[in-house]
Amino acid sequence: MSDPKNLPSIADLLPIDKLPATFLNLRDSLESVFDKIHYKDLYISLTDKKEVGFYQLTLVFFNNLGFEVPGTNGLKILFNPSLDQLNGQSTEVKVSLDYRWDILKYRNSFSLNSFGETVEQLFEIVLDIANISKEDFLMNVLNEFFNNFDNLEEFITDYNSKSTQSLTFDPNSDLFDEISNLVSQFDSNNKDIFTELFQKYIRQTSIQDTLDRLTNIFRETFKDLTLEKIKDFIFIHPNFNIQDINAAIEFPRNVLRPIFTNFSDYPDAPTDSTVGKVLPEPFKSRLLFDLGSINYNPKQGLSFEKIGVFNFHNSFIGNTQFSLSVEGLEVDFSRTSNIEAASNAGYGVDFVGVYIKNGSIGFPADWGHNAAGSTGELFVNNLLAGTGGLSGTIGM
């Protein structure tokens, strides 16, 4: 088990003061929680502009997440227990987060807290995405509202009637030179041409009417701008995944006693452990149940994957020398989908039952077995039992 002094706190990775303003009321509570959660195995992958990112890490809680079942004298339900039973109790949870945040392709940073859905803010975002020059923007406005970008005289007359600033125009000059000259006149008068033309020709009372006009002006970049499309662009799209979730039923030693199998199953077992022998206190037998993984994203909500695999390491039953082990037990309760083993055996999707990859009940070693013809145990391999009948191998 990892020493908490050697693992960083989740508060170091996700400072409370960097969270959105909506979390401010929870700051004190989050600080106390974050300080107790540590992490390891951090992996980060980001694009150059950080508009797409992937984070993966293992959260470490230095206590068991679970509870003792009342009246059972020690039977516990644990969630994601560590394999380490000797040096303390802990819980490890593998999590990952990937996101897409398209606005960062065009802005170095963006604050959702400051976004108020005003037409001015929407226009700024559209400008960032379009990445258009002042000259091209002016020509687009002329094309949209004055029929043609060479209709400068009509534009200047109209603009001067709406503004305290007077633009001038030389009809004998080259058209593109005059476009550049008009841009320079805006600059010299400390007028932002984007804001000026937006306010006088594009801005409408309703957001959608404004976006319709922007669609026409930036038709080479956008098609059918809507508020929802812009929100989709500026809001972060996260996908959160909790991986390898499992639960365990931990049995008191008067019910089951764990038998040493290997150091993969019991990495903290004593170095002199012998295969087939009972592990000492405080080791306990556990029935492990694979809950699969949980995915969450705002659009699809919660989804669960790969639920239903049990494993139980070899253990003696009570104080007897009878042993019990189960590997790869899967439960199928669905009548619309199958576990893989049932499909491979040819059962229909309406199969309901259980599958055991390997299971055994061992008999005491001092029983008089025929060593040449008996394994000293009752075993099953690839056993399917359910609505489709019984199949697999049963032997001794």
Secondary structure by P-SEA (a helix, b strand, c coil): cccccccccccccccccccccccccaaaaaaaaaaaccccbbbbbbccccccbbbbbbbbbccccccccccccbbbbbcccccccccccbbbbbbbbbbbbcccccccccccccccccaaaaaaaaaaaacccaaaaaaaaaaaccccccaaaaaaaaaaaaccbbbbbcccccaaaaaaaaaaaaaaacccaaaaaaacccccccaaaaaaaaaaaaccccccccaaaaaaaabbbbbbbbcccccccccccccbbbccccccccccccccccccccccccbbbbbbbbccbbbbcccccccccccbbbbbcccccccccbbbbbcbbbbbcccccccaaaaaacccccccbbbbcbbbbbcccccccccccccccccccccccccccccccccc
